[in-house]
Amino acid sequence: MTAGPSSPVFGPEFQDQLARLLVWRRDVRRFRSDPLPEGVLAQLLDLAALAPSVGLSQPWRFVRVASPERRRLVLANFEEANAEALADYSGAKAALYARLKLSGLREAPEQLAVFADLEPEAGQGLGRRTMPETLQYSTVCAIHTLWLAARAAGLGLGWISILDPGRIARDLDVPESWCLVAYLCLGYPQEEHADPELEREGWQDRAGGRPDLLTR
């Protein structure tokens, strides 16, 4: 394909850097408490908003959780859900689970709850009649875009799923049409790793190589 006069050309050097960015994008749980520089969060959200969305609906809704009281509610939510999850395991697996650090809620300087608006006016319903879940998929695309942008800026992001989502929505007092997709911790990581922490801790080996490709 021939590039147009204003089309960027992403050469081998950029492609190599992109591959390295993907390798070094990690789910971070160990944060420094240093605050983000002024304006950095806004810049990251500007990039997240470039993510693809079904019907151009742009259903992602970011909530910055800053008040100590609301953060305490989120932490209590996590701790209760985590205790319930631990009870599902036994023996050595339970002991290993109990040792895992599964959130940065006490240290991360920024916390973001990310919702999908299930009734957005934008997009006028295009593309979601048969697959309404694409609203949540679009929100995940925005989260992944934010994740890569944060890593490129030297920041780490951690996704917490051990939570009661309905309780989060109530505690943050968001509209009823908003569905929680992710609760994120954001900040400077304490350490850098190219491999997942769960792999290092012996919880799960990462599958190597490319995904299986079926031909029909």
MARBA-143168 format. One record per residue (C-alpha): residue number from 0; residue in three letters; y, x, z. Coordinates in nm, 2 decimals. Each point is the difference from the previous one (the first is absolute). Layout:
+------+------+--------+--------+--------+
| resi | resn |     c2 |     c1 |     c3 |
+------+------+--------+--------+--------+
|  NUM |  Ala |      Y |      X |      Z |
...
+------+------+--------+--------+--------+
This chain:
+------+------+--------+--------+--------+
| resi | resn |     c2 |     c1 |     c3 |
+------+------+--------+--------+--------+
|    0 |  Met |   0.00 |   0.00 |   0.00 |
|    1 |  Thr |   0.34 |   0.13 |  -0.10 |
|    2 |  Ala |   0.26 |   0.00 |   0.28 |
|    3 |  Gly |   0.32 |  -0.19 |  -0.06 |
|    4 |  Pro |   0.34 |   0.16 |   0.04 |
|    5 |  Ser |   0.03 |  -0.10 |   0.37 |
|    6 |  Ser |  -0.37 |   0.01 |   0.09 |
|    7 |  Pro |  -0.10 |   0.27 |   0.25 |
|    8 |  Val |  -0.28 |   0.24 |  -0.09 |
|    9 |  Phe |  -0.23 |   0.09 |   0.29 |
|   10 |  Gly |  -0.14 |   0.33 |  -0.08 |
|   11 |  Pro |  -0.30 |   0.19 |   0.14 |
|   12 |  Glu |   0.20 |   0.14 |   0.30 |
|   13 |  Phe |   0.11 |  -0.35 |   0.11 |
|   14 |  Gln |  -0.36 |  -0.13 |  -0.06 |
|   15 |  Asp |  -0.13 |   0.27 |   0.23 |
|   16 |  Gln |   0.26 |  -0.07 |   0.26 |
|   17 |  Leu |  -0.09 |  -0.37 |  -0.01 |
|   18 |  Ala |  -0.37 |   0.08 |   0.05 |
|   19 |  Arg |   0.09 |   0.21 |   0.30 |
|   20 |  Leu |   0.22 |  -0.28 |   0.14 |
|   21 |  Leu |  -0.30 |  -0.24 |  -0.02 |
|   22 |  Val |  -0.22 |   0.26 |   0.17 |
|   23 |  Trp |   0.25 |   0.06 |   0.28 |
|   24 |  Arg |   0.08 |  -0.37 |   0.06 |
|   25 |  Arg |  -0.17 |  -0.06 |   0.33 |
|   26 |  Asp |  -0.02 |  -0.28 |   0.26 |
|   27 |  Val |   0.21 |   0.16 |   0.27 |
|   28 |  Arg |  -0.05 |  -0.09 |   0.37 |
|   29 |  Arg |   0.15 |   0.31 |   0.17 |
|   30 |  Phe |   0.38 |   0.00 |  -0.03 |
|   31 |  Arg |   0.29 |   0.19 |   0.12 |
|   32 |  Ser |   0.26 |  -0.21 |   0.17 |
|   33 |  Asp |   0.30 |   0.14 |  -0.20 |
|   34 |  Pro |   0.20 |  -0.28 |  -0.16 |
|   35 |  Leu |   0.03 |  -0.02 |  -0.38 |
|   36 |  Pro |   0.33 |   0.13 |  -0.15 |
|   37 |  Glu |   0.26 |  -0.27 |  -0.07 |
|   38 |  Gly |  -0.07 |  -0.18 |  -0.32 |
|   39 |  Val |  -0.36 |   0.12 |  -0.06 |
|   40 |  Leu |  -0.17 |  -0.33 |   0.09 |
|   41 |  Ala |   0.23 |  -0.18 |  -0.24 |
|   42 |  Gln |  -0.08 |   0.24 |  -0.28 |
|   43 |  Leu |  -0.38 |  -0.04 |   0.06 |
|   44 |  Leu |   0.03 |  -0.38 |  -0.01 |
|   45 |  Asp |   0.20 |   0.03 |  -0.32 |
|   46 |  Leu |  -0.30 |   0.18 |  -0.15 |
|   47 |  Ala |  -0.25 |  -0.25 |   0.15 |
|   48 |  Ala |   0.19 |  -0.28 |  -0.18 |
|   49 |  Leu |  -0.09 |   0.16 |  -0.33 |
|   50 |  Ala |  -0.37 |  -0.10 |   0.05 |
|   51 |  Pro |  -0.16 |  -0.24 |  -0.25 |
|   52 |  Ser |  -0.03 |  -0.36 |   0.11 |
|   53 |  Val |  -0.16 |  -0.31 |  -0.15 |
|   54 |  Gly |   0.24 |  -0.20 |  -0.21 |
|   55 |  Leu |   0.28 |   0.23 |   0.13 |
|   56 |  Ser |  -0.02 |  -0.19 |   0.32 |
|   57 |  Gln |   0.08 |   0.30 |   0.22 |
|   58 |  Pro |  -0.16 |  -0.18 |   0.30 |
|   59 |  Trp |   0.01 |   0.29 |   0.25 |
|   60 |  Arg |   0.21 |  -0.05 |   0.31 |
|   61 |  Phe |   0.06 |   0.30 |   0.22 |
|   62 |  Val |   0.09 |  -0.04 |   0.37 |
|   63 |  Arg |   0.13 |   0.30 |   0.19 |
|   64 |  Val |  -0.13 |  -0.03 |   0.36 |
|   65 |  Ala |   0.25 |   0.18 |   0.21 |
|   66 |  Ser |   0.04 |  -0.19 |   0.33 |
|   67 |  Pro |  -0.20 |   0.15 |   0.29 |
|   68 |  Glu |  -0.11 |  -0.35 |   0.11 |
|   69 |  Arg |  -0.15 |  -0.09 |  -0.34 |
|   70 |  Arg |  -0.16 |   0.35 |  -0.02 |
|   71 |  Arg |  -0.16 |  -0.07 |   0.33 |
|   72 |  Leu |  -0.14 |  -0.32 |  -0.13 |
|   73 |  Val |  -0.15 |   0.17 |  -0.30 |
|   74 |  Leu |  -0.15 |   0.28 |   0.21 |
|   75 |  Ala |  -0.16 |  -0.26 |   0.23 |
|   76 |  Asn |  -0.14 |  -0.18 |  -0.30 |
|   77 |  Phe |  -0.15 |   0.32 |  -0.13 |
|   78 |  Glu |  -0.15 |   0.10 |   0.33 |
|   79 |  Glu |  -0.17 |  -0.34 |   0.05 |
|   80 |  Ala |  -0.13 |   0.00 |  -0.36 |
|   81 |  Asn |  -0.12 |   0.35 |   0.03 |
|   82 |  Ala |  -0.19 |  -0.07 |   0.32 |
|   83 |  Glu |  -0.17 |  -0.30 |  -0.18 |
|   84 |  Ala |  -0.09 |   0.23 |  -0.29 |
|   85 |  Leu |  -0.14 |   0.26 |   0.23 |
|   86 |  Ala |  -0.23 |  -0.26 |   0.15 |
|   87 |  Asp |  -0.17 |  -0.05 |  -0.34 |
|   88 |  Tyr |  -0.14 |   0.36 |   0.02 |
|   89 |  Ser |  -0.25 |   0.15 |   0.23 |
|   90 |  Gly |  -0.14 |   0.34 |   0.09 |
|   91 |  Ala |   0.13 |   0.31 |  -0.17 |
|   92 |  Lys |   0.20 |  -0.21 |  -0.25 |
|   93 |  Ala |   0.18 |  -0.17 |   0.28 |
|   94 |  Ala |   0.08 |   0.33 |   0.16 |
|   95 |  Leu |   0.13 |   0.14 |  -0.32 |
|   96 |  Tyr |   0.21 |  -0.31 |  -0.07 |
|   97 |  Ala |   0.15 |   0.03 |   0.35 |
|   98 |  Arg |   0.11 |   0.36 |  -0.08 |
|   99 |  Leu |   0.17 |  -0.09 |  -0.33 |
|  100 |  Lys |   0.38 |  -0.02 |  -0.01 |
|  101 |  Leu |   0.06 |  -0.31 |  -0.21 |
|  102 |  Ser |   0.37 |  -0.05 |   0.03 |
|  103 |  Gly |   0.33 |   0.18 |   0.04 |
|  104 |  Leu |   0.17 |  -0.30 |   0.17 |
|  105 |  Arg |   0.11 |   0.21 |   0.30 |
|  106 |  Glu |   0.15 |   0.29 |  -0.20 |
|  107 |  Ala |   0.12 |  -0.11 |  -0.35 |
|  108 |  Pro |   0.38 |  -0.04 |  -0.02 |
|  109 |  Glu |  -0.03 |  -0.28 |  -0.26 |
|  110 |  Gln |  -0.22 |  -0.30 |   0.00 |
|  111 |  Leu |  -0.02 |  -0.25 |  -0.29 |
|  112 |  Ala |  -0.18 |  -0.33 |  -0.02 |
|  113 |  Val |  -0.06 |  -0.08 |  -0.37 |
|  114 |  Phe |  -0.06 |  -0.37 |  -0.10 |
|  115 |  Ala |  -0.07 |  -0.18 |  -0.32 |
|  116 |  Asp |   0.20 |  -0.31 |  -0.06 |
|  117 |  Leu |  -0.25 |  -0.25 |  -0.12 |
|  118 |  Glu |   0.27 |  -0.23 |  -0.13 |
|  119 |  Pro |   0.25 |   0.22 |  -0.18 |
|  120 |  Glu |   0.25 |  -0.16 |  -0.23 |
|  121 |  Ala |   0.00 |   0.31 |  -0.22 |
|  122 |  Gly |  -0.26 |   0.01 |  -0.27 |
|  123 |  Gln |  -0.01 |  -0.38 |  -0.02 |
|  124 |  Gly |  -0.38 |   0.00 |   0.05 |
|  125 |  Leu |  -0.08 |   0.21 |  -0.31 |
|  126 |  Gly |  -0.34 |   0.17 |   0.02 |
|  127 |  Arg |  -0.11 |  -0.14 |   0.34 |
|  128 |  Arg |  -0.13 |  -0.35 |  -0.08 |
|  129 |  Thr |  -0.36 |   0.13 |  -0.03 |
|  130 |  Met |   0.04 |   0.30 |   0.23 |
|  131 |  Pro |   0.25 |  -0.08 |   0.27 |
|  132 |  Glu |  -0.12 |   0.31 |   0.20 |
|  133 |  Thr |   0.19 |   0.22 |  -0.25 |
|  134 |  Leu |   0.30 |  -0.05 |   0.22 |
|  135 |  Gln |  -0.17 |   0.20 |   0.27 |
|  136 |  Tyr |  -0.12 |   0.25 |  -0.26 |
|  137 |  Ser |   0.35 |   0.04 |  -0.12 |
|  138 |  Thr |   0.11 |   0.07 |   0.36 |
|  139 |  Val |  -0.27 |   0.26 |   0.03 |
|  140 |  Cys |   0.14 |   0.17 |  -0.31 |
|  141 |  Ala |   0.34 |   0.02 |   0.17 |
|  142 |  Ile |  -0.16 |   0.15 |   0.31 |
|  143 |  His |  -0.19 |   0.27 |  -0.20 |
|  144 |  Thr |   0.32 |   0.08 |  -0.19 |
|  145 |  Leu |   0.18 |   0.04 |   0.33 |
|  146 |  Trp |  -0.29 |   0.22 |   0.12 |
|  147 |  Leu |   0.03 |   0.24 |  -0.29 |
|  148 |  Ala |   0.38 |   0.01 |   0.02 |
|  149 |  Ala |  -0.02 |   0.08 |   0.38 |
|  150 |  Arg |  -0.25 |   0.28 |  -0.06 |
|  151 |  Ala |   0.22 |   0.15 |  -0.28 |
|  152 |  Ala |   0.28 |   0.00 |   0.25 |
|  153 |  Gly |  -0.21 |   0.19 |   0.26 |
|  154 |  Leu |  -0.06 |  -0.32 |   0.21 |
|  155 |  Gly |  -0.32 |  -0.15 |   0.11 |
|  156 |  Leu |  -0.10 |  -0.37 |   0.01 |
|  157 |  Gly |  -0.28 |  -0.17 |   0.19 |
|  158 |  Trp |  -0.14 |  -0.34 |  -0.07 |
|  159 |  Ile |  -0.13 |  -0.20 |   0.31 |
|  160 |  Ser |  -0.24 |  -0.28 |  -0.07 |
|  161 |  Ile |  -0.13 |  -0.04 |   0.35 |
|  162 |  Leu |   0.23 |  -0.29 |   0.09 |
|  163 |  Asp |   0.01 |  -0.37 |   0.02 |
|  164 |  Pro |   0.22 |  -0.08 |  -0.30 |
|  165 |  Gly |   0.09 |  -0.36 |   0.10 |
|  166 |  Arg |   0.12 |   0.14 |   0.34 |
|  167 |  Ile |   0.21 |   0.27 |  -0.18 |
|  168 |  Ala |   0.17 |  -0.27 |  -0.21 |
|  169 |  Arg |   0.08 |  -0.21 |   0.31 |
|  170 |  Asp |   0.12 |   0.30 |   0.20 |
|  171 |  Leu |   0.23 |   0.10 |  -0.28 |
|  172 |  Asp |   0.12 |  -0.35 |  -0.07 |
|  173 |  Val |  -0.04 |   0.00 |  -0.38 |
|  174 |  Pro |  -0.02 |  -0.30 |  -0.23 |
|  175 |  Glu |  -0.33 |  -0.19 |  -0.01 |
|  176 |  Ser |  -0.05 |   0.08 |  -0.37 |
|  177 |  Trp |  -0.02 |   0.37 |   0.08 |
|  178 |  Cys |  -0.35 |   0.16 |   0.03 |
|  179 |  Leu |  -0.04 |   0.33 |   0.17 |
|  180 |  Val |  -0.15 |   0.26 |  -0.23 |
|  181 |  Ala |   0.07 |   0.33 |   0.19 |
|  182 |  Tyr |   0.15 |   0.14 |   0.31 |
|  183 |  Leu |   0.13 |   0.35 |  -0.07 |
|  184 |  Cys |   0.11 |   0.30 |   0.21 |
|  185 |  Leu |   0.23 |   0.24 |  -0.17 |
|  186 |  Gly |   0.13 |   0.34 |   0.10 |
|  187 |  Tyr |  -0.06 |   0.38 |  -0.02 |
|  188 |  Pro |  -0.36 |   0.09 |   0.05 |
|  189 |  Gln |  -0.10 |   0.24 |   0.27 |
|  190 |  Glu |  -0.25 |   0.17 |  -0.23 |
|  191 |  Glu |  -0.10 |   0.01 |  -0.37 |
|  192 |  His |  -0.34 |  -0.06 |  -0.14 |
|  193 |  Ala |  -0.14 |  -0.05 |  -0.35 |
|  194 |  Asp |  -0.31 |  -0.18 |   0.14 |
|  195 |  Pro |  -0.02 |  -0.33 |   0.18 |
|  196 |  Glu |   0.00 |   0.01 |   0.38 |
|  197 |  Leu |  -0.29 |  -0.23 |   0.03 |
|  198 |  Glu |  -0.20 |   0.24 |  -0.21 |
|  199 |  Arg |   0.10 |   0.29 |   0.22 |
|  200 |  Glu |  -0.10 |  -0.19 |   0.31 |
|  201 |  Gly |  -0.34 |  -0.08 |  -0.15 |
|  202 |  Trp |   0.05 |  -0.38 |  -0.03 |
|  203 |  Gln |  -0.06 |  -0.02 |  -0.38 |
|  204 |  Asp |  -0.04 |   0.24 |  -0.29 |
|  205 |  Arg |   0.22 |  -0.05 |  -0.29 |
|  206 |  Ala |  -0.18 |  -0.08 |  -0.33 |
|  207 |  Gly |   0.06 |   0.28 |  -0.24 |
|  208 |  Gly |   0.09 |  -0.01 |  -0.37 |
|  209 |  Arg |   0.12 |  -0.29 |  -0.21 |
|  210 |  Pro |  -0.10 |  -0.36 |   0.07 |
|  211 |  Asp |  -0.31 |  -0.14 |  -0.18 |
|  212 |  Leu |   0.09 |  -0.14 |  -0.34 |
|  213 |  Leu |  -0.21 |  -0.29 |  -0.12 |
|  214 |  Thr |  -0.02 |  -0.09 |  -0.37 |
|  215 |  Arg |  -0.09 |  -0.35 |  -0.10 |
+------+------+--------+--------+--------+
